């Protein structure tokens, strides 16, 4: 789910990067669900001399404890990287613990001073980075090291991907996955019915009527992913109103949710809700079950999500679905950013706690994940690129969704944007309640606006929360 809305996880900000196609150099800037906490490694990684082969001084044959969010991407890609690490790096091994309730499970470990060595801080229950930033290791040495193929890691990454995890000049969060946010649909279903993917909220409303005539809905949602529609709304409003909208939200400004562009998007969505074009019952439906109503039952035409959606639903997608992404809607014929502008970012945030018993091992596992071997495995098995260049062929491993991501990014050119305030300040849980009510038709645009503003103001007025000024 998203990465601003998301059970899945994935959100952050990319500033000023230019993104080109997947097969060519891509410049650019998101997840899952399961068991409980992780245990720290039993072997310390400290006290070993650093070298080119061992850049972090990890203790040979030590164990790395990794707590990995079990969402749309699963966790076995980290197991794969751990096997690469063990082969390449002094016999260092890893225990990978799938986890969903990150904050509830791991915050006590931060307090006790015994957190895991590597954490994928993703999903709806991620820990707000602002609450633990002083307890995180800087990761500049990871990208300054050489990968297992002998190249400096920084030189193998897409441009701009460290921006989301850099706070006040310190690189603290490595976002591993290159995520494209889009409106997803079945090209085969649209072709069969002669439908055109809408570009504006009004065109979406008209398509909703056509869907209803066929016994279908325009949209569907699930309770844990209701804020996917917030992500869609924010992206649409930024395209309509420009960076002033993004900066107002990022900097927690008073009345930021009352910006005209945001209000116009909310009203466009409300019109669709009131027309009955959202499938009822989403507030009581588990999110993957709701997504299956779209991808397998084809009860709804459109679904807003990050590019993890194909992998997350690959076992529940109708044959010949031809999953394809389209840009988020604009409101008017003259938006500040073009319709083709894209919300894309590096997502799936990994952190290494400074008090972990094997922090050096946590960094070594990240180094393994950034190898060509591990990054290509992720792209091939998850049908989503990582931040490592050169791992996706032109045919997208046969994935229409992956090929469409390349086209979307090519069409966007330099018009790529994102934001980070939801994840940074841990707002998603509170916002889920508000959005489930709105999508169910139980609240007005005014209610939605005031409740979202109250959540924002609570953070803005809390002096104990360290703020990040975005410009």
N, C-alpha and C positions, 0 to 999 in steps of 0.2 A: 504494500500500500504506500502512500506518500507521506513524500517525503518530508509535507506540510499538512498533510492530512494523514496519516499513514500508520496503519498497522505496520506497514512495511516501513519504512523508514527512511528516509532518504531525503534529505533536504539540506540545502546549504546555498551559499551564494557564489556566483561566478561573475566577476566584473570585467568587462571590456575584452573578453577573449573572442577570437574569431574561430568559428567552427566550420570546417569543410567536411567533405564526405568521409564515410567509414573506410572505403577501400583505399582512398588517398589519405594523406595526413589529416587527421581530424583534430581540430583544436577545440578544446572545450572545457566545458566545465571541468528515496528510494529509496527484498525484505520478506517477512516470514512469521512462524509460530510454534512453540513447544516447551519443553520441560523447565525446571527451575534452575537454581544457582550453580555457580562454578566454584571449583576449589583451586586454591593457589598451588603453584608447583612446589614439589618437595625439595628440589635442588636449587641452590642459589646459583645465579649466573654472574656473580661478581668476583673480582680478584684475578681474572685472567687477562694477560696482556693483549692489547688490541693489535691487529695486523690487517693487511689487505684482505686476507682470507677470512679473518675474524674481526670485522670492523668495530664491533660493539663490545668485544671482550667476553663473549658468552662462554660459560664453562662447558668444556667438552662433555658430551653424553648427559647433559642436564635435561630437565623436562620443562617445557613451557605449558602453562595453564592458560587456555584460551576460552573465553566465554563468548559464544557467537550467536547473534540473533537468528532464530530459526523462523524465518519468514519466507517470502517468495523465492529467495535464492537458496534456501536450505543452508546446510553447514558443511556438506561433504567437500565443497571446493577448498575449504580450509584444511580438511584432512588430506586432500591431494597436495596442497602446498606444503603441509607438514612432512609428507613422504619425500617431496623434493628436498626440503631442508635437511632431513635426516641423512639423505644420500650425499648432499653437497657440503654440509656444515658440521663436521666434527662429531657426527652421531647424535646431534641434538634432536630430541623427539618432542612431541606435543600431545597433550590430552585436550580434545575439543569437546566442550560442553554446550550442547544446544540450549538456548535460553530465550524466553519471550519477555517476561516481566523484568526488564533490565534494572529499572530504578529500585523496585521493591526488593529484588534479590541482591543487588550489588552495593547499594548505598550503605547498608550496614557494614560491608566489608571495607569500604573507604573510611568509614568512621573508625573501625577497629584497626586500620592500617595494614590489612592483609588482602588487598584486591587481587584479582587475577592478573596475569602478566600481559595479556592482550584482550581487549574488549571490542566487540562490534556493537557500538552504542546506537542501535537502530530500533525502529518500531514505535508504536504509539506510547509505549512505556519506557522510552529512553530517558536517561538521566540528563537533566538540563546542564549543558556544558558550563554555564555560568556558575553553577554551584560547586564544581569540582576542578575548575581550570587551574587553580594553584597546586593541584595534586597530580598534574599531568606532566609527562616527560616531553621535552621538545623533540621533534622528529626530523629536524633538518639533517642530522647525521645519517638518517635512513636514505634520503634521496641523494645525499652527497656520496654515498658508498657505491661500489660497483655491484652490478647484479651478477648472477651466476654465469652469465654469458660473457662477462668481462667488460660491460659497458657501464658508464656512470648512469645510475638510475634516473637522475634528473633529465638526462638527455633522451631518455626513452619515453617520457611522459608527454601527453598533450599539453599544449600551452594553457596556463591559467588554472590548472587543477589543484594547485596548493592554496589558491585564494580562499576557498570556503573554510579551510581549517586553520587559517592564519588570523590570530586574534591579537590586536595591539602589537603587531610585528613578530609574534611568536607562532611558529608552526606547530600546533598541538594536536591537530586532528587530520588523519590521512583518510580522505574519502576515496574509496577504491573503485567504485563503479561509475561509469559515465551514463547518466540517466537523462533520457529525453521524456518530457511530459507532453502528452498529446490527447486528442480525442480519438479513441480507438473504435474501429468498426469492422464489419465483415465485408470485404470488397465483393465477394461472390453474392452476398445477399443484396447489396446495393445494386450491383449490375443486373441481377435477376429482376429487380423491381423498377429499374430505371431511375433510382434515387440519386440525388447529388448531395454530397456532404455539405452541410450548412457552414457558412462563413460568419454569419451574424446571429445574435440571439433571436432576432425576428425570423430569420430563415429556419432556425432550429424549431421555433414555435410552429411554423408552417409544416415542417417535416413531421412534427409530433402528430398533427392532424392526419397526415398520410399513414403514419404508423398505426394510429388508432383504427383507421378504416380497414387495416389488415389484421386487426386483433392484437396489435403489439403496442408496446410503450416506447417512448423516446429514450428514457433513462431508467436505471435501476441503481439501488445503493444498499449497502450493508452497514450495520450499526457501528462496527469498528472503523469503517472507512468513510463515514459521512463527511469528514473534512477533506476528502478528495475533491468535493465540490467547492470547498473554500479555496483549495489550490487552483482549481479552474477559474474561480471568480477573481482571485488576485491576479492571475496571469492575464485574464481578459481585461481587467481594469488597468493594468500596467500598459498593455498594448493601446488601450483607448486613451489613457491620460498621461502616459509617459513616466519618466523616472521620478517625478514629483510624488506620484502615488507610492512607488516602491520605497522611497526614502522616508515618507511620512510613516509608513508602517514599520520599517526597520528601526526608526528612531523613536518609536512609541509616542508619536505626537498626539496631543489632545485633539479629539474629533477626527482622527485619521480615517476612521471607518465611514465618516460622513462625506468624504471626498466625492465630488459629482461623478467621477468615472466609476467609483465603486458602487455608488447608489444606482447608477444606470444598469450595471451588471446585475445587482441584486434584484432590481425590478424586472429585468428580462427573465431571470431564473424564476422569480415568483409567478410570473405570467404562465410559465410552463407548468409549474407545480399546481396552480389553481385550475388549469385546464385538465388536470388528471393525467398528464403525460409522464409522470414518474410512477413506476410500478409500486403500488401500496405495500406496506408492511416492512419496509427496509429497516426501520428502527428496531425491529424484533428479529432480524435475519442476520445470521453470521455472514461476514463479508465475502468469504469465498463461495458460500452458497448463493449469495446474491450475484456474484460475478458469473457463476455458472448459469444463472438464468439468462445472462447475456451471451456468454461464449458457447454454451452447449444447447440451451433451449431456444435461444434467439428470441426471447420474449421482449427484449429491448434492443434498440438499434445502436445506441452509443454508450460509451463508458470512458470517463476521464481517469487517466492513471499515468504512472510512470512506466517506462519501458520494461519493467520487471513483469508486467502483466502476462506476457506470453508464456514465460517460464512458469509463473505461478499457476496458470490455468491450463498447462499443456495436456494434462490428463483429463480435463473437463472442457475441451473445446471441440465443437462439431467438425467432422471431417470436411475438408475443402473450405474451411472458414475464411482463409486468406486474410488473416488479421493484418490490419493496416492502420497507420496513424495519420492524423490530420492536425493542423495547427488549432490552438484554442480559438474560440470565437472572438470577434471584435463586436463593438456595439454599433458604430456608425460607419459611413462610407469614407470618413476622413480621420482615422485614428492617429495618435501621435507616433505609434510604431506600426509598421505594415502588418497586414494579416499574417504574413509568412514569418514574422518574428517568433522566436521560440523560447520557451522556458526549458532550459537545460542546465545541468550542473553535475559536478562530481558529487556523488552521494555514497551511502553506506559507510558511515564514519567509524574509523578504527582509532582507538586510543591506547596508550601504554601508560599505566599509572606509575608515577615516580617511586612509590613505596612498594611496588610489586616485588616479590622475592626473586624473580628472574626477569627484570625489566629488559636486560640485554637480550634475553631469549625472546621476549615479545617483539623487540625490534628485528631480530633475526627472522622470525616468522613472517613479519611484514616484508622483509627483503625477499623471502622465498615467494610470497604472493605476487611480488612485482617482477619476478622472473618471466621471461618469454614463455617458458613451458607452462607455468601455473596460470598466467594471464590468458594464454590461448585456450587452455582447458576451460577456464571460466566462460569465455566468449562462446565457445562451441557448445558447452553443456547448458548454459543459461540463456544463450541467444541475446546477450547484452554485452557490449564492450566494457572493458575496464579502462582505467586511465592510462594504460600502457598502449603505445602505438603499435600498429602493424600486426594485429592479432585477428582481424576480421577480413575474410576474402570478399571479393565483389559480389558473390552470390549469397552472402550472408548465411552461409552454411545451409542454404535452402529455406531460410526463414523470410517470409514476406514482411513480417513486422520489422526485422532487422534491416532489410533492404529499405523499407520506408523510412527508418530513422536516418539513414544516409541522405535520402532525398529531402527530408525535412530540414536537416542541418545545412545541406547545400543551399536550399531555398532561403534559409534565414541569413546566411552570410554572417555579417558582424552583428546582426540584430538578435543577440542571445542575451538572456537575462535570468536572474534568479534572486532569491532572498533567503534570509536565515533566521529571522526573528522568532518564528514559531518554535524551531528546535532549540535555538540558543537559550530561550527563556522557559522552555518546557510548558508551552501553552496548550498543546494538542488535546490533552485529556479534558480540560475544561471546555474547549471549543467543540469537542465531539457532542457534548450534551446539547449545546446551542444549535448545532447544525442538524442533528437528528430531529429535533423539534421543527425546524424550519422546513426541511425536506418532506416531513410528514404532513405539512400544511397546517401545523398547529400554532404558528407564530407569523407575525407580519415582518415586513422589511424593517420597520421601525424597531420591533423587538430584537430582531437579529442584530441590527446595528448597535443598539444600546448595550446588549449583552456582550458582544465582542469588544466594544469599547471599554466596558467594565473590566474585562479580563486583561486588556492592555493596560489600562490605568492602574490596576492593582500592581502589576510588575513595575510600571514607570514610577510609582510612588513608594516602592519598597526600597529603602536606602541600603538594605542588606544585599541587594542584588546588584552585582557589578554590571554596568551597562557598556555596550560597545557602540561607539558613534560611527555611523556609516555615512559616507559622503560620496 
